[in-house]
Amino acid sequence: MATYKMITVVGTSPTSYADATEKAVQDAAKTVRHLGWFEVKEMRGRIAEGRVAEYQVKIEAGFRVEGD
């Protein structure tokens, strides 16, 4: 049996929602071990001068908690 914990991470990208998601997962994996899945909770962006300037994705990522 395993125990899991969820964290919330926001990724950003000037390119796309997919790129923002990938960056969020990659950055979280630098400091969190045993990441196993993610779920996109929100998608939004920033507008500058009438154009999309930044894509933002809020994800929840799950990871296995290490036991004793």
N, C-alpha and C positions, 0 to 999 in steps of 0.2 A: 504494500500500500504506500501511497505517496501523498504528500501535502503540497499544495500549490498556493502561490501568492500572485496577486495582480498589481501591476503598476500602470499609471497613466503617463503617456509620453506624447509630446506634440512635435511633429516634424515639419520642416518648412523647406520649400524649394522654389526657385524662380522658374522652373521648367514644367512640372506636372504634379498631380496628386500622387501618382505612382512613385515618382522620385522622392517626394516628401515622405511617403511611407517607408521606402527603402532606407532613407537616411535615418529616420526615427528608430527603426529596428537595428541598424548597424551601430548607431551611437549608443543605444541601450545595451547592446551586447558587449560593449567595451567595459562596462562596469557591473553587469548583472550576469551571473552564471546560470546555466540550465534554462535559458529561454526556450519555450516550446511552441508558442502560438501567439497570434495577435488578432484583434478585432478592431476594425475601423469604427469609431463612435461618431465622429463629426468630420465634415469636410467644409472648409471655408477658405477665404483668401483675402488679400489686400489689393485695393485698387489705387493706382496712381496715374494721374493724367488721363483718365478714361480707359485705362487698360489694366489687365491683370498683372500685378507686379510681384505677387507671391502666392503660392499655394500652401495651405496649411491643413494638416491632417492630425486629428486627435485619435490616438489608438490606446487600447488597453492591451498589455502584453502579459502573458502568464509564464511563470517559471516555477520549477520544482524547488521546494525548500529542502535544504540538506538536513538529514536526520542525524541523531547522535550515534 
